[in-house]
Amino acid sequence: MEQGRIVVVGSSNIDMVARVHHLPLPGETVGNAHFLQAFGGKGANQAVAASRLGGTVAFVTSLGNDLFAKVLTDHFKENGISVDYIRLSEKNPTGTALIYVSDSAENCIAVSPGANGELTPDYLETCKAVFDGASVVVMQAEIPYQTIAFVAAYAHANGVKVLFNPAPACHIDDDLFQKIDILVVNETEAQYVSGVSLSNGEIPFIAQKLLDKGVKAVVITLGVRGAYLATSRESGWVPSYKVSAVDTTGAGDTFCGALAVACSKEELSQDHLRFACAAAALSVTKEGAQPSIPTRDEVLAFMKNR
């Protein structure tokens, strides 16, 4: 796999994780939790994943007016990520995610965006140089929608591949659909952005609906069932790798970062999905979003042994 330069535009959070016997019901207090504080945010997760998995990565994000800003910036540097285009807020704290993880590896998450809301088109206007020579730009939906649309339009006009992961699920207008080269969604997001429920259509039907909207390639992640790829040239299922899951938080972000690395200089194929599935599988065997992200060597060794 030949690698190109990757630009990730997205969110950064501090994750506060409580591991509990079961996810609490409304009004219920669950005791004896195991607490973990870790770096997170879908943008940061995907940037770290892309870098650890062999990519050359620049990260455009917005951090708060708190001690976490320096800690996160140093963390990105340690992971080989360019931090030249990080915005520092004067009024908002760094984004925070409150996460419960059950013994069965299920999770529920509440996010306070904080400084992430300041990653606006006006700021991205000052960052256009980051896209010079880039092969792919990766985005998620924890930043303002107008910013996503602005970046996609600029990247599309300048020959930079656009990988968009609309998580949390968000509305995608017709113009943005036309600018997306690779749309990565899980089952819930696939139903939301396509307007088709799984009770009314199977995965291939939903993928085709999304292709009909102008997306060049659709990837639907299916957890333990692997992933499905649909393009104008091919479609098919890629199985998952069987592992003992400890924490699924960040698995989708690891998948996206891996996929960006794998196909940055090549047309998307099922082989690229296999690499991404392997990276995601390894990530669920450890706790935390970013602490669990494997390296490229670890993924290749895992795939060889399987």
Disulfide bonds with the S-S distance in Angstrom:
none
